[in-house]
């Protein structure tokens, strides 16, 4: 039987594997796995690494995550308050940028690896690499410069500044966020992360008009990615659709892995990618809270039938809601393993 | 002439060009188009046109929703004091994000649209306790409580819409106050609004204007 890294490599190279890679993004569920509260769980990189390894072994999927929660990035830029829920992801509880003057005061640490908020994540990543390196890809999550301000000042205020200016201040903030991104991606690469999920809802025309994508989003994405290149980078718009910009992303950014929205047409996405990269079909995992076993299997079958022919395809989830019953996770995964087998054709 | 103003205003909105939209309004007033006409013949139809574009899947982005609502809200604030007589308010809404939810963008888009449609909005802000939704709705004589949730656990949680429904029931005011919900989880599960006790849901901030107007009419029938 192949391991996750072999399956992923085969998907990238378009060579034969036993089945398609399956990425199941279980994060907060790690707390349940270890019998801890979500706050206790995320206090330690050892907890997260242990739970990631346990959950992967228990369910048999192909990825491991060094990500704790998205708000962690705001901590690296000065956020001191995180609000923990008992049944969902932690939230940023204090905006680093409360007024425009705070933008000039925003400091990007020279060495983010020495920041205490990064230390635990780094600890987790190192454990995952030591235990499963080379066998299962370790994923890191990075927020694009254009989306990062939403974590620092709130989406509402950021949207206002982005669309209405002042442009000078907006660009000052984006410059700092792009600098932060470049440092962060370099740190993850140095620590051995295999997959770098580049998250940017502003890279989707569900969020911004196409002209804005071409004139503003694209240049900032180039700024983020140019220094380090796109090796291991996955294009992801945080559940927003992006089939209509894939061609531009390939041409201008050179990214080769596309983690679609559950609302994107998988066959269409794959047709646009046209063998130049890997297309990831992503299930609407909120429905895993409600669907019956038969409905889950039918949806997985539909998705895989749309994406598997010709290979270079991966089955994935968004960030799986905490409350999804374990039985439904298993049903989804068993269906993905079954329908994703290449010898079944 | 009014038609030309409408066209120019709509183009500015779709281009997310606030300055141009406000200039169109300013020029219209100089051409002796009345403030009432600006609001009811230009701004409100622009929102309705956007609703139509969304329903026809013509690819209207969140930024365009935001700018349409933002500009509408600004123009209405500027125009209403210039009306010959105070406009008739068609209803009242209290709006906020559910407890534990700190995402305010959707709520702001909804509030901007409602204001243009002459619906009085009381914004309760972020992370609103269920009791407060009901207390404020009663205090403001609101017909609708609008609850925005961007995360599945705040949409489904025991202190979100479910609890608001329970309190309305306990206080015997379910026929006086309806609940509208919205936010990302409802787009991924269009039946979710029923299971959490909502009366209706809106797919986005712009169409929320129509959904909430219908609920107000239902209460006032």
HADDOCK unambig.tbl for C-alpha pairs under 7 A between the chains (distance, minus, plus):
assign (segid A and resid 87 and name CA) (segid B and resid 153 and name CA) 6.47 0.50 0.50
assign (segid A and resid 88 and name CA) (segid B and resid 153 and name CA) 5.76 0.50 0.50
assign (segid A and resid 155 and name CA) (segid B and resid 105 and name CA) 6.17 0.50 0.50
assign (segid A and resid 156 and name CA) (segid B and resid 104 and name CA) 5.88 0.50 0.50
assign (segid A and resid 156 and name CA) (segid B and resid 105 and name CA) 4.42 0.50 0.50
assign (segid A and resid 205 and name CA) (segid B and resid 61 and name CA) 6.09 0.50 0.50
assign (segid A and resid 206 and name CA) (segid B and resid 61 and name CA) 4.72 0.50 0.50
assign (segid A and resid 206 and name CA) (segid B and resid 62 and name CA) 6.18 0.50 0.50
assign (segid A and resid 207 and name CA) (segid B and resid 61 and name CA) 4.93 0.50 0.50
assign (segid A and resid 207 and name CA) (segid B and resid 62 and name CA) 4.60 0.50 0.50
assign (segid A and resid 207 and name CA) (segid B and resid 63 and name CA) 5.84 0.50 0.50
assign (segid A and resid 208 and name CA) (segid B and resid 61 and name CA) 5.16 0.50 0.50
assign (segid A and resid 208 and name CA) (segid B and resid 62 and name CA) 6.21 0.50 0.50
assign (segid A and resid 208 and name CA) (segid B and resid 63 and name CA) 5.20 0.50 0.50
assign (segid A and resid 209 and name CA) (segid B and resid 61 and name CA) 5.79 0.50 0.50
assign (segid A and resid 284 and name CA) (segid B and resid 188 and name CA) 6.74 0.50 0.50
assign (segid A and resid 286 and name CA) (segid B and resid 188 and name CA) 6.45 0.50 0.50
assign (segid A and resid 286 and name CA) (segid B and resid 189 and name CA) 6.88 0.50 0.50
assign (segid A and resid 287 and name CA) (segid B and resid 189 and name CA) 6.31 0.50 0.50
